[in-house]
Amino acid sequence: MGKYFGKDKWSYMFYTITHPMDGYYWIRHRDYGSVPLAVLMVFLFSISFTANRLLSSFVVNDIDPRGVDGLFELLGVMSFYLLICVSNWSVTCLMGGEGRMKDIAIAVGYGTVPMTFVMVAATIVSQFVADEEQAFYGLLIGVGIAYGVLMMLMGIMQVHNYTLGKTLLTLFITFVAALIIVFLLLLLSNLLGMVYNFFHSIYTELIFRV
């Protein structure tokens, strides 16, 4: 476990948050990062996101807690994380990217850390803000999300050794590829359902005839 969650891995992750360009560079070239730690950070972000939706004060939160499904949101966040990593890897393989799948997973996973801290902080702050102070709550969340997205952008740029322009183009194509993958998965799911129904109807027919 120390190989993936050792003190050096945690300290380097926090170093990457404060020094993204240097941090991601050495993650790519010296394997200083940890994929399991990155996955854990995505998991914690999902928990903090759901907690924010459930526990934020009514002053800033008009969501009905009964409509929040924590397990569904956790699976959604983890699936989206996997989808983005696979899509970016498949696109960058064709566009001269130097990053490996693990580098992409670390870049995106570490980028969720500031979002997690901000979600937790915003949930606590929401208990003390008045109605006219909602803008402060929104600004806090906005800054955290913006910094997290910026970290992911710098991470993708560094691990693939891209320019900013090529990184933005690659990310656009990544989202297109993600939509295509989702479409193909839905198509495959529908096809498997039809095959299952076909054989099930044959089985049912044979049972009744016998």
C-alpha positions in Angstrom: 0.0 0.0 0.0 2.9 2.3 0.7 3.8 2.2 -3.0 0.6 3.9 -3.9 -0.5 5.7 -0.7 2.8 6.5 0.9 3.7 9.8 2.5 5.8 10.8 -0.5 2.8 10.2 -2.8 0.5 12.4 -0.7 3.1 15.2 -0.3 3.8 15.2 -4.0 0.1 15.4 -4.8 -0.2 18.5 -2.7 3.0 19.8 -4.3 1.3 19.3 -7.7 -1.7 21.3 -6.5 0.4 24.3 -5.8 2.9 23.8 -8.6 0.9 22.2 -11.4 3.4 22.6 -14.3 6.4 21.2 -12.4 4.3 18.6 -10.6 2.7 17.1 -13.7 6.1 17.2 -15.6 7.8 15.0 -13.1 4.7 12.8 -12.8 5.1 12.0 -16.5 8.9 11.7 -16.5 9.7 10.3 -13.1 6.5 8.4 -12.2 6.0 10.4 -9.0 2.2 10.2 -9.2 -0.2 7.4 -8.1 -3.2 6.2 -10.0 -4.9 4.6 -7.0 -4.5 7.9 -5.1 -5.9 9.8 -8.1 -8.9 7.4 -8.2 -9.4 7.9 -4.4 -9.4 11.7 -5.0 -12.2 11.3 -7.6 -14.1 9.1 -5.1 -13.8 11.8 -2.4 -14.9 14.5 -4.8 -18.0 12.5 -5.5 -18.7 12.2 -1.8 -18.1 15.9 -1.2 -20.3 16.8 -4.1 -23.2 14.7 -2.9 -22.7 15.9 0.7 -22.9 19.5 -0.6 -26.2 18.8 -2.3 -27.6 17.1 0.8 -26.2 19.2 3.7 -26.0 22.8 2.3 -28.2 25.3 4.0 -31.6 26.0 2.6 -30.4 29.6 2.0 -28.2 28.5 -0.9 -29.7 25.0 -1.6 -33.2 24.5 -3.1 -32.6 20.8 -3.9 -35.0 18.2 -2.3 -32.7 15.8 -0.4 -35.1 13.0 -1.2 -34.3 13.3 -4.9 -30.5 12.9 -4.3 -29.2 9.4 -4.9 -25.6 9.2 -3.5 -24.8 5.9 -5.1 -26.1 6.9 -8.5 -24.0 10.1 -8.4 -20.9 8.2 -7.2 -21.2 5.7 -10.1 -21.9 8.7 -12.5 -18.8 10.6 -11.4 -16.5 7.5 -11.6 -18.0 6.4 -15.0 -17.4 9.9 -16.3 -13.8 9.9 -15.0 -13.1 6.6 -16.7 -14.8 7.8 -19.9 -12.8 11.0 -20.1 -9.5 9.1 -19.5 -10.2 6.5 -22.1 -11.4 9.1 -24.6 -8.4 11.4 -24.1 -6.0 8.5 -24.4 -7.6 7.2 -27.6 -7.5 10.7 -29.2 -4.0 11.6 -28.1 -2.6 8.3 -29.4 -3.5 9.5 -32.8 -2.3 13.1 -32.3 1.3 12.5 -31.1 0.5 12.7 -27.4 3.3 11.4 -25.1 1.1 10.7 -22.1 0.2 7.2 -21.0 -3.2 6.2 -19.7 -1.9 6.3 -16.1 -0.6 9.9 -16.7 -4.0 11.0 -17.9 -5.8 9.3 -15.0 -3.4 11.1 -12.5 -3.8 14.5 -14.2 -7.6 14.4 -14.1 -7.8 12.8 -10.6 -5.4 15.3 -9.0 -7.4 18.1 -10.6 -10.4 17.2 -8.4 -8.6 17.8 -5.2 -9.2 21.6 -5.0 -12.9 21.0 -6.0 -13.2 18.6 -3.1 -11.8 21.0 -0.6 -14.0 23.8 -1.9 -17.1 21.6 -1.8 -16.4 20.8 1.9 -15.7 24.4 2.7 -18.7 25.6 0.9 -21.0 23.2 2.7 -19.7 24.5 6.1 -19.8 28.1 5.0 -23.4 27.7 3.8 -24.6 27.1 7.4 -23.5 30.7 8.3 -24.4 32.8 5.2 -27.4 35.0 5.1 -29.7 35.5 2.1 -27.8 38.5 0.8 -24.4 36.6 1.1 -25.3 33.9 -1.4 -22.9 35.5 -4.0 -19.9 34.7 -1.7 -21.0 31.0 -1.5 -21.3 30.9 -5.3 -17.9 32.6 -5.8 -16.2 30.1 -3.5 -17.5 27.1 -5.5 -16.8 28.9 -8.8 -13.1 29.5 -7.8 -12.6 25.9 -6.7 -14.1 24.4 -9.8 -12.2 26.9 -12.1 -8.9 26.0 -10.4 -9.6 22.3 -10.7 -10.4 22.6 -14.4 -7.2 24.7 -14.9 -5.2 22.0 -13.1 -6.6 19.3 -15.4 -5.9 21.5 -18.4 -2.3 22.0 -17.4 -1.9 18.3 -16.5 -3.1 17.2 -19.9 -0.9 19.8 -21.6 2.2 18.6 -19.7 1.8 14.9 -19.9 1.3 15.0 -23.6 3.9 17.8 -24.2 1.3 19.9 -26.1 0.9 23.6 -26.7 -2.1 25.3 -25.2 -3.8 25.5 -28.5 -3.3 21.8 -29.3 -4.5 20.9 -25.8 -7.7 22.8 -26.2 -8.3 21.2 -29.6 -7.5 17.7 -28.2 -10.0 18.3 -25.3 -12.7 19.3 -27.8 -12.1 16.1 -29.8 -12.0 14.1 -26.5 -15.5 15.2 -25.6 -16.6 14.3 -29.2 -15.0 10.9 -28.7 -16.7 10.5 -25.4 -20.1 11.0 -27.0 -19.3 8.5 -29.7 -18.2 5.9 -27.0 -21.4 6.5 -25.1 -23.5 6.1 -28.3 -21.7 2.8 -29.2 -22.2 1.5 -25.7 -25.9 2.3 -25.8 -26.0 0.6 -29.3 -24.2 -2.4 -28.0 -26.5 -2.6 -24.9 -29.6 -2.4 -27.1 -28.2 -5.1 -29.4 -27.4 -7.4 -26.5 -30.9 -6.8 -25.2 -32.4 -7.8 -28.6 -30.2 -11.0 -28.7 -31.2 -11.9 -25.2 -34.9 -11.4 -26.0 -34.6 -13.5 -29.1 -33.0 -16.5 -27.4 -35.4 -16.0 -24.4 -38.4 -16.2 -26.7 -37.0 -19.4 -28.4 -36.4 -20.9 -24.9 -39.9 -20.0 -23.8 -41.4 -21.4 -27.0 -39.6 -24.7 -26.5 -40.6 -25.0 -22.9 -44.3 -24.6 -23.8 -44.1 -27.0 -26.7 -42.4 -29.6 -24.6 
